[in-house]
Amino acid sequence: MDDRNRRLLTAARRGDAGEIRAALDAGARVEARDEELRSPLLLAALGSHVEAARVLVAAGADPNAQDRRHDSAWLVTGVTGSVPMMRVLLPAGPDLALRNRFGGVSLIPASERGHVAYVRAVLRETEIDVDHVNDLGWTALLEAVILGDGGRPHQEVVALLLAAGADPELADADGVTPLRHARRRGFDALAALLADA
């Protein structure tokens, strides 16, 4: 690997915005890749290095560039739940329909993990598909119920998804609805939200 590209990747991993600028000025490629095919922007997103990402976006970095695991800078925002990173990437034109290795869009892991602020922001500030179905046959609503713990954050996520028009009748591959999953798991608060939807 070219030393300039290695320097850029290292700076992105550390979140050193000044060093990123210097590496780019020295001729590093903004779309350089490491051994896992991670781009500088993906490395910055993984570390929630917002200023580093801002420099890379200004230099034309692609928010949709995917690594060996099919992660991209945009998709990673759903995992980390970073609203500031999401907002830095939006001007770069991320593909809201880009799928991760499970066939999901960024809203799905965010819902699973109970990232309330991210779910609120991505629903309000983008046209992301609230009813996208991943390879497991699950929507964001199903993931919030099936993989969540039924606590306050997941209750807020479910309320946000429903308010954004999520279909509470969209069942999983076995025909089980979010409401039935909530009742099976003893999540009374979630069940009440879904029953009223």
KOLGU-679332 format. One record per residue: x, y, z of N, C-alpha, C in turn; residue in three letters. Coordinates in steps of 0.05 Angstrom, whole numbers, plus 5000, padded with zeros to 4 digits. Layout:
N
<atom <X,Y,Z>,<X,Y,Z>,<X,Y,Z>,"ALA">
...
END
This chain:
197
<atom <5017,4976,5000>,<5000,5000,5000>,<5018,5025,5000>,"MET">
<atom <5010,5045,4985>,<5023,5070,4984>,<5024,5083,5012>,"ASP">
<atom <5047,5094,5019>,<5050,5106,5046>,<5031,5128,5051>,"ASP">
<atom <5024,5143,5030>,<5005,5166,5033>,<4977,5155,5040>,"ARG">
<atom <4970,5133,5027>,<4944,5121,5033>,<4943,5109,5062>,"ASN">
<atom <4966,5096,5069>,<4968,5085,5096>,<4965,5107,5117>,"ARG">
<atom <4978,5129,5111>,<4977,5152,5129>,<4948,5162,5132>,"ARG">
<atom <4934,5164,5110>,<4906,5173,5111>,<4888,5154,5127>,"LEU">
<atom <4891,5128,5122>,<4875,5108,5136>,<4881,5108,5166>,"LEU">
<atom <4906,5112,5173>,<4913,5113,5202>,<4901,5138,5215>,"THR">
<atom <4903,5160,5201>,<4891,5185,5211>,<4861,5183,5214>,"ALA">
<atom <4848,5170,5195>,<4819,5167,5197>,<4811,5149,5220>,"ALA">
<atom <4826,5128,5224>,<4821,5110,5246>,<4824,5124,5273>,"ARG">
<atom <4843,5142,5275>,<4848,5158,5299>,<4830,5182,5302>,"ARG">
<atom <4818,5190,5279>,<4801,5214,5280>,<4816,5240,5280>,"GLY">
<atom <4840,5239,5268>,<4857,5263,5267>,<4851,5279,5241>,"ASP">
<atom <4833,5299,5244>,<4824,5314,5220>,<4847,5329,5207>,"ALA">
<atom <4865,5340,5223>,<4888,5355,5211>,<4906,5337,5195>,"GLY">
<atom <4911,5313,5206>,<4928,5294,5192>,<4915,5283,5167>,"GLU">
<atom <4888,5281,5167>,<4873,5272,5143>,<4877,5293,5121>,"ILE">
<atom <4874,5319,5128>,<4879,5340,5109>,<4907,5338,5097>,"ARG">
<atom <4926,5335,5114>,<4954,5334,5106>,<4959,5310,5087>,"ALA">
<atom <4947,5287,5094>,<4951,5263,5077>,<4938,5267,5050>,"ALA">
<atom <4914,5279,5050>,<4900,5285,5024>,<4916,5305,5008>,"LEU">
<atom <4927,5325,5021>,<4943,5346,5007>,<4968,5333,4995>,"ASP">
<atom <4978,5312,5008>,<5002,5299,4999>,<4997,5279,4976>,"ALA">
<atom <4971,5275,4970>,<4964,5258,4947>,<4951,5231,4954>,"GLY">
<atom <4944,5228,4980>,<4929,5203,4987>,<4902,5202,4973>,"ALA">
<atom <4893,5178,4967>,<4867,5175,4954>,<4845,5175,4975>,"ARG">
<atom <4824,5192,4971>,<4803,5193,4990>,<4788,5167,4992>,"VAL">
<atom <4789,5150,4972>,<4776,5124,4972>,<4796,5101,4976>,"GLU">
<atom <4819,5106,4989>,<4838,5085,4995>,<4824,5064,5012>,"ALA">
<atom <4833,5040,5011>,<4821,5018,5027>,<4842,5003,5044>,"ARG">
<atom <4834,4995,5068>,<4853,4978,5083>,<4849,4949,5076>,"ASP">
<atom <4861,4931,5092>,<4860,4902,5085>,<4831,4890,5087>,"GLU">
<atom <4814,4904,5101>,<4786,4895,5103>,<4768,4911,5084>,"GLU">
<atom <4780,4926,5066>,<4766,4943,5046>,<4751,4966,5059>,"LEU">
<atom <4759,4974,5083>,<4746,4997,5096>,<4759,5022,5085>,"ARG">
<atom <4741,5041,5078>,<4750,5067,5068>,<4757,5085,5092>,"SER">
<atom <4771,5107,5087>,<4776,5126,5109>,<4750,5136,5122>,"PRO">
<atom <4730,5141,5106>,<4704,5151,5117>,<4691,5130,5134>,"LEU">
<atom <4692,5105,5126>,<4681,5083,5143>,<4696,5082,5169>,"LEU">
<atom <4722,5083,5168>,<4738,5082,5193>,<4731,5106,5212>,"LEU">
<atom <4727,5129,5200>,<4720,5152,5216>,<4692,5148,5229>,"ALA">
<atom <4674,5137,5213>,<4646,5131,5223>,<4646,5110,5245>,"ALA">
<atom <4662,5090,5241>,<4664,5069,5262>,<4674,5080,5289>,"LEU">
<atom <4691,5100,5288>,<4701,5112,5312>,<4685,5136,5321>,"GLY">
<atom <4664,5143,5307>,<4647,5166,5312>,<4664,5192,5312>,"SER">
<atom <4683,5193,5294>,<4701,5216,5291>,<4688,5236,5272>,"HIS">
<atom <4671,5254,5282>,<4654,5271,5266>,<4671,5291,5250>,"VAL">
<atom <4690,5304,5262>,<4706,5324,5248>,<4723,5311,5226>,"GLU">
<atom <4733,5288,5231>,<4748,5273,5211>,<4730,5267,5187>,"ALA">
<atom <4706,5258,5193>,<4687,5251,5172>,<4679,5276,5156>,"ALA">
<atom <4677,5299,5170>,<4670,5324,5156>,<4691,5331,5135>,"ARG">
<atom <4717,5327,5142>,<4739,5333,5124>,<4737,5314,5100>,"VAL">
<atom <4732,5289,5105>,<4731,5269,5084>,<4707,5273,5065>,"LEU">
<atom <4684,5280,5076>,<4661,5286,5060>,<4666,5310,5042>,"VAL">
<atom <4679,5331,5053>,<4685,5355,5038>,<4705,5348,5015>,"ALA">
<atom <4721,5327,5019>,<4740,5318,4998>,<4727,5299,4978>,"ALA">
<atom <4701,5293,4981>,<4687,5277,4962>,<4684,5248,4969>,"GLY">
<atom <4689,5240,4994>,<4687,5212,5002>,<4659,5201,4998>,"ALA">
<atom <4658,5176,4991>,<4633,5162,4985>,<4621,5149,5010>,"ASP">
<atom <4597,5159,5020>,<4586,5147,5044>,<4575,5119,5040>,"PRO">
<atom <4574,5110,5014>,<4563,5084,5008>,<4584,5062,5003>,"ASN">
<atom <4609,5070,5004>,<4631,5050,4999>,<4630,5029,5020>,"ALA">
<atom <4627,5003,5012>,<4624,4981,5030>,<4649,4964,5032>,"GLN">
<atom <4653,4953,5056>,<4677,4937,5062>,<4670,4907,5058>,"ASP">
<atom <4687,4889,5066>,<4683,4861,5062>,<4657,4851,5077>,"ARG">
<atom <4650,4865,5099>,<4627,4857,5115>,<4601,4871,5105>,"ARG">
<atom <4604,4886,5084>,<4582,4902,5073>,<4574,4926,5090>,"HIS">
<atom <4592,4934,5108>,<4588,4959,5123>,<4595,4982,5106>,"ASP">
<atom <4582,5005,5110>,<4589,5030,5098>,<4588,5051,5120>,"SER">
<atom <4599,5075,5114>,<4598,5096,5134>,<4569,5102,5141>,"ALA">
<atom <4551,5103,5121>,<4523,5108,5127>,<4510,5086,5144>,"TRP">
<atom <4514,5061,5136>,<4502,5039,5150>,<4511,5038,5179>,"LEU">
<atom <4536,5045,5184>,<4548,5044,5211>,<4534,5064,5229>,"VAL">
<atom <4523,5086,5218>,<4510,5105,5236>,<4486,5092,5250>,"THR">
<atom <4473,5073,5237>,<4451,5059,5250>,<4460,5041,5273>,"GLY">
<atom <4484,5031,5271>,<4496,5014,5292>,<4505,5031,5315>,"VAL">
<atom <4520,5052,5309>,<4530,5069,5331>,<4509,5088,5343>,"THR">
<atom <4489,5094,5326>,<4468,5113,5335>,<4477,5142,5336>,"GLY">
<atom <4499,5148,5321>,<4510,5175,5321>,<4494,5194,5303>,"SER">
<atom <4478,5212,5316>,<4463,5232,5300>,<4482,5252,5287>,"VAL">
<atom <4503,5262,5302>,<4521,5280,5289>,<4534,5268,5264>,"PRO">
<atom <4542,5243,5265>,<4554,5230,5242>,<4534,5228,5219>,"MET">
<atom <4509,5220,5226>,<4488,5218,5206>,<4485,5245,5191>,"MET">
<atom <4485,5266,5206>,<4482,5293,5194>,<4505,5302,5178>,"ARG">
<atom <4529,5293,5185>,<4553,5300,5169>,<4552,5285,5142>,"VAL">
<atom <4541,5260,5143>,<4540,5244,5118>,<4517,5251,5100>,"LEU">
<atom <4496,5263,5110>,<4472,5268,5093>,<4479,5285,5068>,"LEU">
<atom <4495,5307,5070>,<4501,5323,5047>,<4517,5307,5025>,"PRO">
<atom <4529,5284,5033>,<4544,5268,5013>,<4525,5250,4997>,"ALA">
<atom <4500,5250,5003>,<4480,5235,4988>,<4481,5205,4993>,"GLY">
<atom <4479,5196,5018>,<4479,5167,5023>,<4455,5153,5010>,"PRO">
<atom <4459,5129,5002>,<4438,5112,4991>,<4422,5101,5014>,"ASP">
<atom <4398,5111,5019>,<4382,5103,5042>,<4373,5074,5040>,"LEU">
<atom <4373,5063,5016>,<4365,5035,5011>,<4388,5016,5011>,"ALA">
<atom <4413,5026,5016>,<4436,5008,5017>,<4432,4988,5040>,"LEU">
<atom <4439,4963,5034>,<4434,4941,5053>,<4460,4931,5066>,"ARG">
<atom <4458,4925,5091>,<4481,4913,5106>,<4481,4882,5100>,"ASN">
<atom <4499,4868,5114>,<4502,4839,5108>,<4477,4823,5116>,"ARG">
<atom <4459,4835,5131>,<4434,4822,5138>,<4411,4831,5120>,"PHE">
<atom <4417,4847,5100>,<4397,4857,5082>,<4380,4880,5094>,"GLY">
<atom <4391,4893,5115>,<4376,4914,5128>,<4387,4942,5121>,"GLY">
<atom <4370,4962,5125>,<4378,4990,5122>,<4386,5001,5150>,"VAL">
<atom <4397,5025,5151>,<4408,5035,5176>,<4388,5037,5199>,"SER">
<atom <4362,5041,5192>,<4341,5043,5212>,<4338,5018,5228>,"LEU">
<atom <4343,4995,5216>,<4338,4969,5230>,<4357,4964,5253>,"ILE">
<atom <4383,4966,5250>,<4400,4962,5274>,<4396,4984,5295>,"PRO">
<atom <4390,5008,5286>,<4385,5030,5305>,<4360,5023,5322>,"ALA">
<atom <4340,5012,5310>,<4316,5004,5324>,<4321,4981,5343>,"SER">
<atom <4336,4962,5333>,<4343,4939,5350>,<4358,4947,5375>,"GLU">
<atom <4376,4966,5372>,<4393,4975,5394>,<4381,4996,5412>,"ARG">
<atom <4357,5006,5404>,<4344,5026,5421>,<4356,5054,5419>,"GLY">
<atom <4367,5060,5395>,<4380,5087,5391>,<4357,5107,5385>,"HIS">
<atom <4345,5117,5406>,<4321,5134,5403>,<4327,5159,5387>,"VAL">
<atom <4348,5174,5394>,<4354,5199,5381>,<4359,5194,5351>,"ALA">
<atom <4373,5173,5344>,<4379,5167,5316>,<4354,5160,5301>,"TYR">
<atom <4337,5143,5313>,<4313,5135,5299>,<4295,5160,5294>,"VAL">
<atom <4293,5177,5314>,<4277,5202,5311>,<4289,5219,5288>,"ARG">
<atom <4315,5222,5288>,<4328,5240,5269>,<4326,5228,5240>,"ALA">
<atom <4332,5203,5237>,<4332,5191,5210>,<4304,5190,5199>,"VAL">
<atom <4284,5186,5215>,<4256,5187,5206>,<4247,5215,5198>,"LEU">
<atom <4257,5234,5214>,<4249,5262,5209>,<4264,5275,5186>,"ARG">
<atom <4289,5268,5183>,<4307,5282,5164>,<4312,5268,5138>,"GLU">
<atom <4302,5243,5135>,<4307,5229,5110>,<4281,5216,5101>,"THR">
<atom <4282,5203,5078>,<4259,5188,5067>,<4264,5158,5069>,"GLU">
<atom <4278,5150,5090>,<4284,5121,5094>,<4258,5105,5095>,"ILE">
<atom <4259,5081,5085>,<4236,5063,5084>,<4231,5051,5112>,"ASP">
<atom <4210,5060,5125>,<4204,5052,5153>,<4196,5022,5154>,"VAL">
<atom <4186,5012,5131>,<4177,4984,5130>,<4196,4965,5114>,"ASP">
<atom <4221,4974,5111>,<4240,4956,5097>,<4242,4930,5111>,"HIS">
<atom <4242,4908,5095>,<4244,4881,5106>,<4272,4870,5100>,"VAL">
<atom <4286,4860,5121>,<4313,4850,5117>,<4312,4820,5109>,"ASN">
<atom <4336,4808,5106>,<4337,4780,5097>,<4325,4760,5117>,"ASP">
<atom <4322,4769,5142>,<4310,4752,5163>,<4280,4753,5162>,"LEU">
<atom <4270,4772,5145>,<4241,4776,5144>,<4231,4796,5165>,"GLY">
<atom <4249,4812,5175>,<4242,4830,5197>,<4244,4859,5188>,"TRP">
<atom <4225,4875,5198>,<4225,4904,5195>,<4239,4917,5220>,"THR">
<atom <4242,4943,5219>,<4253,4957,5243>,<4235,4952,5267>,"ALA">
<atom <4208,4952,5262>,<4189,4948,5284>,<4192,4920,5296>,"LEU">
<atom <4195,4900,5279>,<4199,4873,5289>,<4225,4870,5305>,"LEU">
<atom <4246,4883,5294>,<4272,4881,5308>,<4271,4894,5335>,"GLU">
<atom <4258,4917,5337>,<4256,4931,5363>,<4242,4913,5384>,"ALA">
<atom <4222,4898,5375>,<4207,4880,5393>,<4222,4854,5398>,"VAL">
<atom <4232,4841,5377>,<4244,4814,5380>,<4272,4816,5393>,"ILE">
<atom <4288,4836,5386>,<4315,4837,5396>,<4319,4858,5417>,"LEU">
<atom <4298,4874,5422>,<4300,4894,5444>,<4294,4881,5471>,"GLY">
<atom <4295,4898,5492>,<4290,4887,5519>,<4263,4897,5530>,"ASP">
<atom <4248,4911,5513>,<4221,4920,5522>,<4222,4944,5540>,"GLY">
<atom <4246,4955,5546>,<4249,4978,5563>,<4241,5004,5550>,"GLY">
<atom <4246,5026,5565>,<4238,5052,5556>,<4249,5060,5528>,"ARG">
<atom <4275,5056,5523>,<4285,5063,5496>,<4270,5049,5474>,"PRO">
<atom <4266,5023,5477>,<4252,5008,5456>,<4222,5016,5454>,"HIS">
<atom <4210,5024,5476>,<4183,5034,5475>,<4182,5060,5459>,"GLN">
<atom <4202,5077,5463>,<4203,5102,5448>,<4208,5097,5419>,"GLU">
<atom <4226,5078,5412>,<4231,5071,5384>,<4206,5061,5371>,"VAL">
<atom <4191,5043,5384>,<4167,5032,5373>,<4146,5055,5368>,"VAL">
<atom <4144,5073,5387>,<4125,5096,5384>,<4133,5113,5360>,"ALA">
<atom <4159,5118,5357>,<4169,5134,5335>,<4164,5121,5308>,"LEU">
<atom <4169,5095,5307>,<4164,5080,5282>,<4135,5080,5274>,"LEU">
<atom <4117,5076,5294>,<4089,5076,5289>,<4080,5104,5280>,"LEU">
<atom <4090,5125,5293>,<4083,5152,5285>,<4092,5159,5257>,"ALA">
<atom <4114,5146,5248>,<4124,5150,5221>,<4110,5133,5200>,"ALA">
<atom <4090,5117,5209>,<4075,5102,5190>,<4082,5072,5187>,"GLY">
<atom <4099,5062,5206>,<4106,5034,5205>,<4081,5017,5207>,"ALA">
<atom <4080,4996,5191>,<4056,4979,5190>,<4058,4958,5212>,"ASP">
<atom <4041,4960,5233>,<4042,4941,5255>,<4032,4913,5248>,"PRO">
<atom <4020,4910,5224>,<4010,4884,5216>,<4031,4868,5199>,"GLU">
<atom <4054,4881,5192>,<4074,4868,5177>,<4087,4846,5194>,"LEU">
<atom <4082,4821,5188>,<4091,4799,5204>,<4118,4789,5194>,"ALA">
<atom <4130,4772,5211>,<4156,4760,5203>,<4151,4737,5184>,"ASP">
<atom <4172,4722,5177>,<4170,4701,5157>,<4151,4678,5166>,"ALA">
<atom <4147,4676,5192>,<4129,4656,5204>,<4101,4666,5208>,"ASP">
<atom <4096,4691,5199>,<4069,4702,5202>,<4063,4714,5229>,"GLY">
<atom <4084,4718,5246>,<4080,4729,5273>,<4083,4759,5272>,"VAL">
<atom <4063,4774,5281>,<4064,4803,5281>,<4080,4814,5304>,"THR">
<atom <4087,4839,5303>,<4101,4852,5326>,<4085,4850,5352>,"PRO">
<atom <4059,4853,5350>,<4042,4852,5374>,<4043,4824,5386>,"LEU">
<atom <4042,4803,5370>,<4043,4776,5381>,<4071,4771,5394>,"ARG">
<atom <4092,4781,5381>,<4119,4778,5392>,<4120,4792,5420>,"HIS">
<atom <4109,4816,5421>,<4110,4831,5446>,<4095,4817,5468>,"ALA">
<atom <4072,4806,5462>,<4057,4791,5482>,<4071,4766,5491>,"ARG">
<atom <4083,4752,5472>,<4099,4727,5478>,<4122,4733,5497>,"ARG">
<atom <4134,4756,5494>,<4157,4763,5510>,<4150,4777,5536>,"ARG">
<atom <4124,4782,5539>,<4115,4795,5564>,<4121,4825,5565>,"GLY">
<atom <4124,4837,5541>,<4129,4866,5540>,<4102,4881,5539>,"PHE">
<atom <4090,4885,5562>,<4063,4896,5563>,<4062,4924,5551>,"ASP">
<atom <4082,4941,5557>,<4081,4969,5547>,<4083,4969,5516>,"ALA">
<atom <4100,4952,5505>,<4102,4950,5476>,<4076,4939,5464>,"LEU">
<atom <4065,4919,5477>,<4040,4908,5467>,<4018,4929,5467>,"ALA">
<atom <4017,4945,5487>,<3997,4966,5489>,<4000,4986,5466>,"ALA">
<atom <4025,4994,5460>,<4030,5012,5438>,<4021,5000,5412>,"LEU">
<atom <4027,4975,5408>,<4021,4962,5382>,<3991,4956,5380>,"LEU">
<atom <3979,4950,5402>,<3950,4944,5401>,<3934,4969,5394>,"ALA">
<atom <3944,4992,5401>,<3931,5018,5396>,<3936,5029,5369>,"ASP">
<atom <3956,5017,5355>,<3965,5028,5329>,<3944,5023,5307>,"ALA">
END
